[in-house]
Amino acid sequence: MEKKRAPFAKWMGNSNEITRLFLKAGQIPDMINLAGGLPEASVYPASELADIAKQVINKNPEETLGYCPIEGLPTLRDAIAKKFSKGNLKLSRENILIVTGAMQSLDLVGKVLLDDGARIAVQDPTYLGALDAWRPRHPTLVPMNIHGHNFNPASLLENTQFAYTVPNFSNPTGSLVSKECRQQLVDTSNDCGTWLVEDDPYGVLYYDSDPIPSMLELSADENNDCYEGNVIYMGTLSKEIAPGLRLGWVIAAPEMINALATAKQGSDLCTSGLSQQITLEAINNGLMEKILPNILAIYKSRRDGLCAAMEAYLTPYFTWEKPVGGMFVWAIAKDPKLNTDILLEYALDHGVCVTPSSVFDPNGEYRKAIRINFTHNPLETLEQGIKRLAKATEQLKL
Ligand SMILES: Cc1ncc(COP(=O)(O)O)c(C=O)c1O
């Protein structure tokens, strides 16, 4: 007899075929994975973190191993407020919420700002994780072509709950949003009251130039000692130290921090005290500044290596721009008929995995591009992966 069981919620039916293919790819031996957004594992400061972990557990077992305040350890909130205060931007503890990775920030923002069907303006293409986080709330997505000549945020942000961007080296395209465009978004948000979600995991990964001011900085009022603007800034240790710490922070007006903390209580009660203590110690002893030059050197050379291999093998099939930071190259097919969902199947048969553009399209339709990661694999593997991708593309076109 068939077992009776209550069904899953309706939104679960919206998952896609590509996710199924990725699950399959993980099981194929010798697969070169250019699809993920993974850091190079050897840059994790393992021995430093092990020393710090031992030290903080021994010194402060109660705070490290017990529950923490929902908003995060006051000492860590103060340290983040100090680290990010700059020029006009003056932050206090009330501006900071410690979270379990930036992914939780996205989830919490969805919880506090989205009723069923609410409108969100999203940088197009959009980070898949953000789309996943908000899917259960059935939002209406308004795609924003931020780099277009006629970018007009006023008409796009109208009646939206928030606008979502990854201004530093977007996931998936690796593109950088200009200062003028950031300012335009801030001004429009001030006019219409829409919140601005600034998701910034790649903000430290500038390889060729100095950083552009964040929208958080651009929206700060020099007369306030506590930030009161419309930006909800999301930071994380995932690309700077290690994603396994699951440590991130939100910087926003106290009103927003309180709302997010209320949502966080029903989500995980608090972020790991051990990760918070490790982060505090890492900030205090300058661990990030110490390891960053090595990370930048490795990633920059891999970006150059990947682009050289693409130049050698993919020029007949794709166009792309060399990114000035981040982790990804976005390659667009020259042939408008090339379907990158189908290319993924051919690529997997040739032993290489890339991410097709359809998963980043708010409408799920754009099938002309692929996202290629350059941080996770050594140079030889990157070249080998691109050779395999070229063969797969050639075969698909035959
Ligand atoms: C744009 C963007 N936002 C958020 C995240 C999630 O970061 P975390 O590891 O801090 O949860 C990622 C991860 O790759 C990302 O690319």
The ligand as a Tripos MOL2 file, in Angstrom:
@<TRIPOS>MOLECULE
LIG
   16    16     1     0     0
SMALL
NO_CHARGES

@<TRIPOS>ATOM
      1 C1         26.9630   37.5420   -4.4340 C.3       1 LIG1
      2 C2         27.0260   36.5830   -3.2930 C.ar      1 LIG1
      3 N1         26.3140   36.8260   -2.1990 N.ar      1 LIG1
      4 C3         26.3350   36.0000   -1.1410 C.ar      1 LIG1
      5 C4         27.0940   34.8490   -1.1600 C.ar      1 LIG1
      6 C5         27.0550   33.9310    0.0280 C.3       1 LIG1
      7 O1         28.1650   34.1450    0.8390 O.3       1 LIG1
      8 P1         28.3830   33.4200    2.2390 P.3       1 LIG1
      9 O2         29.3750   32.3350    2.0190 O.co2     1 LIG1
     10 O3         28.9040   34.5050    3.1320 O.co2     1 LIG1
     11 O4         27.0660   32.9140    2.7260 O.co2     1 LIG1
     12 C6         27.8710   34.5470   -2.2860 C.ar      1 LIG1
     13 C7         28.6760   33.3290   -2.3290 C.2       1 LIG1
     14 O5         29.3470   32.9840   -3.2550 O.2       1 LIG1
     15 C8         27.8400   35.4490   -3.3870 C.ar      1 LIG1
     16 O6         28.5420   35.2300   -4.5110 O.3       1 LIG1
@<TRIPOS>BOND
     1     1     2 1
     2     2     3 ar
     3     2    15 ar
     4     3     4 ar
     5     4     5 ar
     6     5     6 1
     7     5    12 ar
     8     6     7 1
     9     7     8 1
    10     8     9 2
    11     8    10 1
    12     8    11 1
    13    12    13 1
    14    12    15 ar
    15    13    14 2
    16    15    16 1
@<TRIPOS>SUBSTRUCTURE
     1 LIG1         1 GROUP 0 **** ****
